[in-house]
Amino acid sequence: MIKARYSDILNSLSHKVFSNYSNSSSDGLICWNPPPEHQAKLNVDGSFYSHNNNATCGGLEIAIDNNIQHVIVESDSLAAIKFVQEGCHTGHPCLSLLEDIKIQVWCLTLVSWCHTLREGNHVADSLAKKG
């Protein structure tokens, strides 16, 4: 499902729809903000499949596969961002997922980890719930 959507993302990037960066909407509402020019933003939400105990980090794979080197990863989970940035002990059940993320990050030039409010991450939240 992730690979089916990446062509839309690349199409948007090629048309520079992300060039108008602003911090908030004109009426002060919480909203999604596009990344600066020449960067891609991955708005992420938990993607865990209990039937096989699997979690994913497919957005980083898409960035690597398409030579997108400057990535902003934005999540409404501050705990998840801290978890990725600070790591975990060797016996933690998510250790292999964190190691996969580290390997993918090493393939990129710049990765920024940012927190957003749930309202600013609504689309990612909705897509994650669909599976």
N, C-alpha and C positions, 0 to 999 in steps of 0.2 A: 504494500500500500504506500509506503514511503517513496519508493522509487517511481511510482506512478505519478506522484505530485511534484517531483523535482523539476520537470520540464517547465511547469508553470512558474516556479521560483526563478529559474534561469532566464525565462522569457522576461519576467519583470525586471530582473537585474540588467538585462541588455537594453531595456527601454528607459533606464535611469529613473524609475518611479520613486526611488529612494533618495533622490537628491535634495528634497525639501525637508530638512530636519528641523523639528521644533520640539520643545519640551512639554508642551501641553496644548490642548485645543483652545481656540479663541474664547470659548465660554468657560474655561477653567475646569472642565470635566476630565476625569482620568481616562486616558486613551492610549492606544498603541502609538509609539513614535518610531518612525523609520530610522534606520542607521545612517551614519554619515556616508557620503559618496565613497565608492570603492570598498565598502565593507558589506558583509551580509549579516543578518540577524537571525538567530535561531531562537524562536520563542518555544520553550519546552515546558512540558508538564509531565508528571509521572506517567510512565508507560510500563506497567508491570502486568504480566500475565500469570495469574495464580495457577492456571491449569498445568503449566510446565515450569513454574518458578523462573520465568525469563523476564529480563528487563532489557531495554534497548537504548542505544545512543546513535541512531541512524542519521541524524542531521549532520554530525561531524563527518561521517562516511561520505555523505553526499557532497559536502564542501571539499573534501580531499579529492574525490573522484572527478570533480569539476574544476580543480585548481583554484578554488576560492581560498585565499590565504589569510584574509583578515575577517575574523568572525566574532560577533558579539553573541554570547549565549545568555538568554534572559529567561528567568524562571520566577514564578510567584512563590517558590519555596526557598526561603533564606536558609533553612536547615540543609537543603539539598546542595545549594551553592557552597556553603561552608564545608560540607562533607566532601565534595569534589576537590575543593581547594586545600583542605587540611589533611585529607586521607583518613585511614582507619587502621586499626590494629590487624595483625596478620591472620587472626582467627575469625574476622568479621565475614558474614555470608556475602557481602557485596564487594569483597576485595577484588575478585576477578573482573567485575564490571568497572571498578575504579581503575584497575590496571589497563583495561581496554581503552578507557577514556584518555588516560595519560599517553598511551601509545599514539592515539589519534591526534591529540593536541601537539605532540612533538612533530607531527607532519605539517603543521600549520605555522605560519610566520607570527601571527598575533591572535590570541584568543582572550577575550574579556568576559568575565563572569559578572552578570548584573542581576539585581533583584528588582522585581516590579510587583505592583499590587495585582491581585487576582483580576480585577476589573480591566487592567491594562494587558492582560494575558488571556482574555476570554476565548479567542479563537483556538489557541493551543490547548486550553483547558477542554474545550468542546471536542476537538479532534482526538485528544487522548482518551476521553470517555467513550468515543466510538470504537476505539481499538484499532 
